[in-house]
Amino acid sequence: AFGDPTGARDELQIAATEAASTEPADAASSLAANRLLAWVLLLEGRDREAVEAADAALFLSPDDLLSKKLRALARVHLGEIDAGLQEIAALGWL
């Protein structure tokens, strides 16, 4: 996996998907798993799924800043430029 970054990303995506789909011990674990999944999906260019994973994290913790940022970035990547930029501005990034 060291010489193949794609293989490492695939392994990370599998781990993140498994973590998000299992019954976590607590809400914090589920929040972290969904946030990680959103990040991996965003890196993979799977923007719609990244928005969904960020939404799942925000369902558990509506004030989670990292999940809000991931969702906003994924929306911009998805082509929802105005909505994504509004979210980014609301977070104080602009």
MMTF fields as JSON, N, C-alpha, C and O atoms, coordinates in Angstrom:
{
  "mmtfVersion": "1.0.0",
  "mmtfProducer": "UNKNOWN",
  "numBonds": 375,
  "numAtoms": 376,
  "numGroups": 94,
  "numChains": 1,
  "numModels": 1,
  "chainsPerModel": [1],
  "groupsPerChain": [94],
  "chainIdList": ["A"],
  "bondAtomList": [4, 2, 8, 6, 12, 10, 16, 14, 20, 18, 24, 22, 28, 26, 32, 30, 36, 34, 40, 38, 44, 42, 48, 46, 52, 50, 56, 54, 60, 58, 64, 62, 68, 66, 72, 70, 76, 74, 80, 78, 84, 82, 88, 86, 92, 90, 96, 94, 100, 98, 104, 102, 108, 106, 112, 110, 116, 114, 120, 118, 124, 122, 128, 126, 132, 130, 136, 134, 140, 138, 144, 142, 148, 146, 152, 150, 156, 154, 160, 158, 164, 162, 168, 166, 172, 170, 176, 174, 180, 178, 184, 182, 188, 186, 192, 190, 196, 194, 200, 198, 204, 202, 208, 206, 212, 210, 216, 214, 220, 218, 224, 222, 228, 226, 232, 230, 236, 234, 240, 238, 244, 242, 248, 246, 252, 250, 256, 254, 260, 258, 264, 262, 268, 266, 272, 270, 276, 274, 280, 278, 284, 282, 288, 286, 292, 290, 296, 294, 300, 298, 304, 302, 308, 306, 312, 310, 316, 314, 320, 318, 324, 322, 328, 326, 332, 330, 336, 334, 340, 338, 344, 342, 348, 346, 352, 350, 356, 354, 360, 358, 364, 362, 368, 366, 372, 370],
  "bondOrderList": [1, 1, 1, 1, 1, 1, 1, 1, 1, 1, 1, 1, 1, 1, 1, 1, 1, 1, 1, 1, 1, 1, 1, 1, 1, 1, 1, 1, 1, 1, 1, 1, 1, 1, 1, 1, 1, 1, 1, 1, 1, 1, 1, 1, 1, 1, 1, 1, 1, 1, 1, 1, 1, 1, 1, 1, 1, 1, 1, 1, 1, 1, 1, 1, 1, 1, 1, 1, 1, 1, 1, 1, 1, 1, 1, 1, 1, 1, 1, 1, 1, 1, 1, 1, 1, 1, 1, 1, 1, 1, 1, 1, 1],
  "groupList": [{"groupName": "ALA", "atomNameList": ["N", "CA", "C", "O"], "elementList": ["N", "C", "C", "O"], "formalChargeList": [0, 0, 0, 0], "bondAtomList": [1, 0, 2, 1, 3, 2], "bondOrderList": [1, 1, 2], "singleLetterCode": "A", "chemCompType": "L-PEPTIDE LINKING"}, {"groupName": "PHE", "atomNameList": ["N", "CA", "C", "O"], "elementList": ["N", "C", "C", "O"], "formalChargeList": [0, 0, 0, 0], "bondAtomList": [1, 0, 2, 1, 3, 2], "bondOrderList": [1, 1, 2], "singleLetterCode": "F", "chemCompType": "L-PEPTIDE LINKING"}, {"groupName": "GLY", "atomNameList": ["N", "CA", "C", "O"], "elementList": ["N", "C", "C", "O"], "formalChargeList": [0, 0, 0, 0], "bondAtomList": [1, 0, 2, 1, 3, 2], "bondOrderList": [1, 1, 2], "singleLetterCode": "G", "chemCompType": "PEPTIDE LINKING"}, {"groupName": "ASP", "atomNameList": ["N", "CA", "C", "O"], "elementList": ["N", "C", "C", "O"], "formalChargeList": [0, 0, 0, 0], "bondAtomList": [1, 0, 2, 1, 3, 2], "bondOrderList": [1, 1, 2], "singleLetterCode": "D", "chemCompType": "L-PEPTIDE LINKING"}, {"groupName": "PRO", "atomNameList": ["N", "CA", "C", "O"], "elementList": ["N", "C", "C", "O"], "formalChargeList": [0, 0, 0, 0], "bondAtomList": [1, 0, 2, 1, 3, 2], "bondOrderList": [1, 1, 2], "singleLetterCode": "P", "chemCompType": "L-PEPTIDE LINKING"}, {"groupName": "THR", "atomNameList": ["N", "CA", "C", "O"], "elementList": ["N", "C", "C", "O"], "formalChargeList": [0, 0, 0, 0], "bondAtomList": [1, 0, 2, 1, 3, 2], "bondOrderList": [1, 1, 2], "singleLetterCode": "T", "chemCompType": "L-PEPTIDE LINKING"}, {"groupName": "ARG", "atomNameList": ["N", "CA", "C", "O"], "elementList": ["N", "C", "C", "O"], "formalChargeList": [0, 0, 0, 0], "bondAtomList": [1, 0, 2, 1, 3, 2], "bondOrderList": [1, 1, 2], "singleLetterCode": "R", "chemCompType": "L-PEPTIDE LINKING"}, {"groupName": "GLU", "atomNameList": ["N", "CA", "C", "O"], "elementList": ["N", "C", "C", "O"], "formalChargeList": [0, 0, 0, 0], "bondAtomList": [1, 0, 2, 1, 3, 2], "bondOrderList": [1, 1, 2], "singleLetterCode": "E", "chemCompType": "L-PEPTIDE LINKING"}, {"groupName": "LEU", "atomNameList": ["N", "CA", "C", "O"], "elementList": ["N", "C", "C", "O"], "formalChargeList": [0, 0, 0, 0], "bondAtomList": [1, 0, 2, 1, 3, 2], "bondOrderList": [1, 1, 2], "singleLetterCode": "L", "chemCompType": "L-PEPTIDE LINKING"}, {"groupName": "GLN", "atomNameList": ["N", "CA", "C", "O"], "elementList": ["N", "C", "C", "O"], "formalChargeList": [0, 0, 0, 0], "bondAtomList": [1, 0, 2, 1, 3, 2], "bondOrderList": [1, 1, 2], "singleLetterCode": "Q", "chemCompType": "L-PEPTIDE LINKING"}, {"groupName": "ILE", "atomNameList": ["N", "CA", "C", "O"], "elementList": ["N", "C", "C", "O"], "formalChargeList": [0, 0, 0, 0], "bondAtomList": [1, 0, 2, 1, 3, 2], "bondOrderList": [1, 1, 2], "singleLetterCode": "I", "chemCompType": "L-PEPTIDE LINKING"}, {"groupName": "SER", "atomNameList": ["N", "CA", "C", "O"], "elementList": ["N", "C", "C", "O"], "formalChargeList": [0, 0, 0, 0], "bondAtomList": [1, 0, 2, 1, 3, 2], "bondOrderList": [1, 1, 2], "singleLetterCode": "S", "chemCompType": "L-PEPTIDE LINKING"}, {"groupName": "ASN", "atomNameList": ["N", "CA", "C", "O"], "elementList": ["N", "C", "C", "O"], "formalChargeList": [0, 0, 0, 0], "bondAtomList": [1, 0, 2, 1, 3, 2], "bondOrderList": [1, 1, 2], "singleLetterCode": "N", "chemCompType": "L-PEPTIDE LINKING"}, {"groupName": "TRP", "atomNameList": ["N", "CA", "C", "O"], "elementList": ["N", "C", "C", "O"], "formalChargeList": [0, 0, 0, 0], "bondAtomList": [1, 0, 2, 1, 3, 2], "bondOrderList": [1, 1, 2], "singleLetterCode": "W", "chemCompType": "L-PEPTIDE LINKING"}, {"groupName": "VAL", "atomNameList": ["N", "CA", "C", "O"], "elementList": ["N", "C", "C", "O"], "formalChargeList": [0, 0, 0, 0], "bondAtomList": [1, 0, 2, 1, 3, 2], "bondOrderList": [1, 1, 2], "singleLetterCode": "V", "chemCompType": "L-PEPTIDE LINKING"}, {"groupName": "LYS", "atomNameList": ["N", "CA", "C", "O"], "elementList": ["N", "C", "C", "O"], "formalChargeList": [0, 0, 0, 0], "bondAtomList": [1, 0, 2, 1, 3, 2], "bondOrderList": [1, 1, 2], "singleLetterCode": "K", "chemCompType": "L-PEPTIDE LINKING"}, {"groupName": "HIS", "atomNameList": ["N", "CA", "C", "O"], "elementList": ["N", "C", "C", "O"], "formalChargeList": [0, 0, 0, 0], "bondAtomList": [1, 0, 2, 1, 3, 2], "bondOrderList": [1, 1, 2], "singleLetterCode": "H", "chemCompType": "L-PEPTIDE LINKING"}],
  "groupTypeList": [0, 1, 2, 3, 4, 5, 2, 0, 6, 3, 7, 8, 9, 10, 0, 0, 5, 7, 0, 0, 11, 5, 7, 4, 0, 3, 0, 0, 11, 11, 8, 0, 0, 12, 6, 8, 8, 0, 13, 14, 8, 8, 8, 7, 2, 6, 3, 6, 7, 0, 14, 7, 0, 0, 3, 0, 0, 8, 1, 8, 11, 4, 3, 3, 8, 8, 11, 15, 15, 8, 6, 0, 8, 0, 6, 14, 16, 8, 2, 7, 10, 3, 0, 2, 8, 9, 7, 10, 0, 0, 8, 2, 13, 8],
  "groupIdList": [1, 2, 3, 4, 5, 6, 7, 8, 9, 10, 11, 12, 13, 14, 15, 16, 17, 18, 19, 20, 21, 22, 23, 24, 25, 26, 27, 28, 29, 30, 31, 32, 33, 34, 35, 36, 37, 38, 39, 40, 41, 42, 43, 44, 45, 46, 47, 48, 49, 50, 51, 52, 53, 54, 55, 56, 57, 58, 59, 60, 61, 62, 63, 64, 65, 66, 67, 68, 69, 70, 71, 72, 73, 74, 75, 76, 77, 78, 79, 80, 81, 82, 83, 84, 85, 86, 87, 88, 89, 90, 91, 92, 93, 94],
  "secStructList": [7, 7, 1, 7, 2, 2, 2, 2, 2, 2, 2, 2, 2, 2, 2, 2, 2, 2, 2, 2, 2, 1, 7, 7, 1, 1, 2, 2, 2, 2, 2, 2, 2, 2, 2, 2, 2, 2, 2, 2, 2, 2, 2, 6, 6, 7, 2, 2, 2, 2, 2, 2, 2, 2, 2, 2, 2, 2, 2, 2, 7, 6, 6, 7, 2, 2, 2, 2, 2, 2, 2, 2, 2, 2, 2, 2, 2, 2, 6, 7, 2, 2, 2, 2, 2, 2, 2, 2, 2, 2, 6, 6, 7, 7],
  "xCoordList": [0.815, 0.0, 0.859, 0.385, 2.115, 2.94, 3.259, 3.311, 3.474, 3.806, 2.589, 2.724, 1.41, 0.193, -0.805, -1.592, -0.791, -1.715, -3.173, -4.026, -3.471, -4.853, -5.298, -6.427, -4.434, -4.761, -4.982, -5.874, -4.182, -4.346, -5.658, -6.344, -6.01, -7.29, -8.445, -9.44, -8.321, -9.374, -9.555, -10.683, -8.461, -8.537, -9.158, -9.951, -8.817, -9.393, -10.883, -11.668, -11.279, -12.696, -13.466, -14.565, -12.921, -13.581, -13.741, -14.808, -12.685, -12.746, -13.768, -14.516, -13.806, -14.752, -16.184, -17.068, -16.419, -17.764, -18.211, -19.353, -17.32, -17.661, -17.945, -18.873, -17.146, -17.343, -18.677, -19.35, -19.06, -20.315, -21.525, -22.621, -21.344, -22.487, -22.681, -23.698, -21.746, -21.899, -22.585, -22.688, -23.042, -23.667, -22.554, -21.852, -22.393, -21.329, -21.703, -22.87, -20.685, -20.901, -21.612, -22.34, -21.414, -22.05, -22.19, -21.662, -22.904, -23.149, -21.859, -21.738, -20.891, -19.629, -18.883, -18.276, -18.929, -18.276, -18.956, -18.289, -20.288, -21.032, -20.779, -20.638, -20.72, -20.407, -19.045, -18.905, -18.053, -16.699, -16.647, -15.969, -17.358, -17.355, -17.993, -17.466, -19.117, -19.775, -18.952, -18.914, -18.293, -17.429, -16.254, -15.909, -15.646, -14.535, -14.997, -14.314, -16.158, -16.686, -16.923, -16.602, -17.476, -17.698, -16.38, -16.318, -15.339, -14.029, -13.477, -13.014, -13.525, -12.989, -13.773, -13.184, -15.091, -15.909, -15.628, -15.619, -15.402, -15.053, -13.724, -13.593, -12.752, -11.451, -11.575, -10.824, -12.512, -12.714, -13.573, -13.773, -14.085, -14.926, -16.354, -17.095, -16.746, -18.112, -18.9, -19.267, -19.14, -19.636, -21.049, -21.313, -21.949, -23.318, -23.295, -23.982, -22.503, -22.4, -21.711, -22.028, -20.776, -20.111, -21.109, -21.071, -22.005, -23.044, -23.925, -24.258, -24.298, -25.154, -24.475, -25.115, -23.185, -22.46, -22.336, -22.473, -22.079, -22.01, -23.373, -23.461, -24.435, -25.784, -26.046, -26.656, -25.588, -25.767, -25.026, -25.531, -23.831, -23.085, -23.806, -23.887, -24.327, -25.031, -26.366, -26.847, -26.962, -28.173, -27.851, -28.655, -26.666, -26.243, -25.772, -25.955, -25.168, -24.635, -24.775, -23.846, -25.924, -26.2, -25.201, -25.121, -24.453, -23.501, -22.06, -21.142, -21.845, -20.487, -19.855, -20.259, -18.874, -18.252, -17.564, -17.694, -16.841, -16.144, -17.119, -16.868, -18.217, -19.22, -19.859, -20.146, -20.081, -20.631, -19.671, -20.094, -18.385, -17.387, -17.305, -17.234, -17.316, -17.272, -18.493, -18.379, -19.647, -20.872, -20.806, -21.171, -20.351, -20.261, -19.299, -19.609, -18.142, -17.173, -17.725, -17.548, -18.391, -18.962, -20.033, -20.139, -20.817, -21.848, -21.224, -21.733, -20.131, -19.439, -18.908, -19.075, -18.267, -17.749, -18.863, -18.665, -20.024, -21.171, -21.773, -22.543, -21.423, -21.969, -23.041, -23.596, -23.338, -24.3, -23.54, -23.428, -23.029, -22.1, -22.716, -22.134, -23.875, -24.482, -24.763, -24.422, -25.384, -25.722, -24.454, -24.374, -23.466, -22.213, -21.483, -20.963, -21.446, -20.776, -21.529, -20.911, -22.842, -23.612, -23.266, -23.115, -23.14, -22.763, -21.348, -21.084, -20.447, -19.063, -19.025, -18.314, -19.791, -19.823, -20.409, -19.928, -21.44, -22.046, -21.078, -21.195, -20.114, -19.103, -17.942, -17.044, -17.959, -16.898, -15.665, -14.611, -15.767, -14.618, -14.391, -13.299, -15.392, -15.257, -15.222, -15.113],
  "yCoordList": [-1.195, 0.0, 1.261, 2.326, 1.158, 2.356, 2.939, 4.159, 2.08, 2.568, 2.893, 3.449, 2.559, 2.731, 3.591, 3.063, 4.922, 5.777, 5.464, 5.662, 4.976, 4.621, 3.452, 3.439, 2.478, 1.334, 1.749, 1.23, 2.672, 3.162, 3.913, 3.775, 4.705, 5.42, 4.442, 4.634, 3.383, 2.372, 1.715, 1.512, 1.389, 0.773, 1.728, 1.303, 2.996, 3.988, 4.128, 4.232, 4.13, 4.25, 3.04, 3.196, 1.85, 0.64, 0.717, 0.412, 1.124, 1.233, 2.272, 2.049, 3.406, 4.466, 4.014, 4.281, 3.335, 2.849, 1.823, 1.857, 0.912, -0.093, 0.551, 0.149, 1.548, 2.222, 2.949, 2.954, 3.555, 4.299, 3.374, 3.77, 2.148, 1.251, 0.303, -0.388, 0.247, -0.631, 0.117, 1.344, -0.616, -0.006, 0.509, -0.287, 1.801, 2.339, 2.245, 2.098, 2.333, 2.255, 3.499, 3.433, 4.612, 5.849, 6.818, 6.587, 7.889, 8.868, 9.52, 9.838, 9.726, 10.353, 9.489, 10.011, 8.173, 7.275, 7.342, 7.358, 7.381, 7.463, 8.791, 8.835, 9.87, 11.187, 11.155, 11.604, 10.636, 10.58, 9.703, 10.044, 8.577, 7.675, 8.347, 8.25, 9.023, 9.699, 10.87, 11.125, 11.585, 12.693, 12.17, 12.75, 11.085, 10.479, 9.994, 10.198, 9.354, 8.881, 10.052, 9.954, 11.151, 12.331, 12.832, 13.182, 12.867, 13.335, 12.432, 12.911, 11.112, 10.163, 10.261, 10.27, 10.335, 10.445, 11.741, 11.755, 12.816, 14.089, 13.969, 14.45, 13.338, 13.136, 12.264, 12.439, 11.334, 10.426, 11.033, 10.412, 12.253, 12.884, 12.38, 12.614, 11.696, 11.182, 12.185, 11.933, 13.327, 14.509, 14.339, 14.771, 13.727, 13.533, 12.664, 12.958, 11.6, 10.72, 11.431, 11.171, 12.321, 13.095, 14.01, 14.154, 14.629, 15.468, 14.615, 15.029, 13.433, 12.549, 12.119, 12.077, 11.8, 11.402, 12.577, 12.401, 13.766, 14.952, 15.233, 15.613, 15.045, 15.217, 14.229, 14.584, 12.996, 11.991, 12.412, 12.229, 12.974, 13.464, 14.639, 14.73, 15.532, 16.703, 16.337, 17.062, 15.236, 14.751, 14.4, 14.638, 13.833, 13.439, 14.631, 14.668, 15.601, 16.766, 17.99, 18.32, 18.661, 19.769, 20.924, 21.7, 21.056, 22.155, 21.754, 22.54, 20.549, 20.072, 20.864, 20.73, 21.676, 22.587, 21.843, 22.243, 20.778, 20.049, 19.434, 19.457, 18.892, 18.321, 19.404, 19.181, 20.567, 21.688, 22.1, 22.367, 22.15, 22.53, 21.495, 21.847, 20.217, 19.159, 19.221, 19.069, 19.443, 19.517, 20.693, 20.55, 21.834, 23.013, 22.774, 23.111, 22.2, 21.916, 20.91, 21.066, 19.885, 18.875, 19.491, 19.13, 20.406, 21.054, 21.894, 21.91, 22.589, 23.361, 22.417, 22.674, 21.323, 20.341, 19.73, 19.403, 19.578, 18.976, 19.906, 19.471, 21.18, 22.149, 23.025, 23.887, 22.816, 23.656, 24.861, 25.049, 25.659, 26.728, 27.745, 28.039, 28.277, 29.308, 28.791, 29.444, 27.62, 27.057, 26.747, 27.035, 26.155, 25.825, 27.067, 27.087, 28.104, 29.342, 30.05, 30.677, 29.957, 30.532, 29.825, 30.47, 28.494, 27.742, 28.119, 28.284, 28.253, 28.622, 30.023, 30.243, 30.954, 32.305, 32.296, 33.014, 31.49, 31.402, 30.846, 31.121, 30.055, 29.492, 30.449, 30.158, 31.594, 32.575, 32.352, 32.912, 31.542, 31.273, 32.358, 32.448, 33.185, 34.249, 35.602, 36.62],
  "zCoordList": [0.0, 0.0, 0.0, -0.395, 0.436, 0.516, -0.844, -0.999, -1.838, -3.167, -4.009, -5.1, -3.527, -4.304, -3.541, -2.755, -3.756, -3.012, -3.292, -2.427, -4.498, -4.811, -3.952, -3.463, -3.763, -2.917, -1.473, -0.803, -0.998, 0.367, 0.513, 1.525, -0.488, -0.44, -0.466, 0.233, -1.277, -1.331, 0.034, 0.484, 0.681, 2.01, 3.017, 3.857, 2.95, 3.853, 3.599, 4.541, 2.327, 2.001, 2.514, 3.047, 2.366, 2.863, 4.376, 4.908, 5.064, 6.523, 6.959, 7.911, 6.268, 6.626, 6.379, 7.193, 5.266, 4.956, 5.981, 6.439, 6.343, 7.347, 8.695, 9.397, 9.056, 10.341, 10.381, 11.412, 9.283, 9.248, 9.188, 9.583, 8.702, 8.547, 9.719, 9.777, 10.649, 11.805, 12.932, 12.908, 13.898, 15.067, 15.986, 16.61, 16.072, 16.917, 18.401, 18.764, 19.227, 20.67, 21.178, 22.169, 20.523, 20.961, 19.787, 18.699, 20.033, 18.971, 18.491, 17.308, 19.387, 18.989, 17.974, 17.038, 18.157, 17.204, 15.849, 14.815, 15.852, 14.604, 13.906, 12.684, 14.674, 14.119, 13.444, 12.306, 14.126, 13.574, 12.325, 11.356, 12.343, 11.191, 9.981, 8.873, 10.178, 9.055, 8.553, 7.349, 9.45, 9.04, 8.216, 7.187, 8.664, 7.93, 6.565, 5.561, 6.532, 5.258, 4.304, 3.12, 4.801, 3.964, 3.377, 2.198, 4.185, 3.722, 2.635, 1.599, 2.868, 1.882, 0.57, -0.51, 0.67, -0.537, -1.289, -2.52, -0.566, -1.201, -1.943, -3.068, -1.322, -1.973, -3.216, -4.176, -3.204, -4.33, -5.433, -6.477, -5.205, -6.207, -6.209, -7.164, -5.16, -5.03, -4.191, -3.043, -4.816, -4.11, -3.544, -2.422, -4.29, -3.793, -2.531, -1.553, -2.567, -1.407, -0.235, 0.926, -0.542, 0.511, 1.216, 2.438, 0.439, 1.043, 1.955, 3.066, 1.488, 2.277, 3.575, 4.625, 3.507, 4.714, 5.684, 6.895, 5.156, 6.018, 6.641, 7.808, 5.862, 6.404, 7.537, 8.545, 7.373, 8.427, 9.698, 10.806, 9.531, 10.69, 11.339, 12.564, 10.51, 11.051, 11.697, 12.568, 11.286, 11.954, 13.406, 14.307, 13.615, 14.969, 15.79, 17.007, 15.121, 15.816, 14.906, 14.168, 14.952, 14.037, 14.089, 13.136, 15.155, 15.284, 14.973, 15.208, 14.452, 14.191, 13.048, 11.893, 13.374, 12.414, 11.269, 10.112, 11.57, 10.511, 9.509, 8.304, 9.999, 9.097, 8.24, 7.064, 8.822, 8.046, 6.935, 5.811, 7.25, 6.25, 5.13, 3.953, 5.507, 4.495, 3.58, 2.364, 4.174, 3.389, 2.416, 1.249, 2.877, 2.018, 0.856, -0.287, 1.141, 0.076, -0.92, -2.128, -0.42, -1.304, -2.204, -3.376, -1.669, -2.482, -3.594, -4.715, -3.295, -4.331, -5.405, -6.597, -4.986, -5.945, -6.778, -7.948, -6.179, -6.851, -7.895, -8.752, -7.822, -8.761, -8.158, -8.839, -6.893, -6.181, -5.616, -4.405, -6.543, -6.205, -5.244, -4.199, -5.585, -4.736, -3.333, -2.348, -3.24, -1.93, -1.132, 0.062, -1.807, -1.129, -0.637, 0.479, -1.473, -1.072, 0.051, 0.911, 0.05, 1.16, 2.465, 3.502, 2.414, 3.614, 4.055, 5.247, 3.09, 3.412, 4.051, 5.031, 3.491, 4.042, 5.449, 6.325, 5.671, 7.007, 8.033, 9.227, 7.554, 8.457, 8.692, 9.482, 8.007, 8.204, 7.37, 7.669, 6.324, 5.47, 4.435, 3.873, 4.169, 3.154, 3.815, 3.133]
}
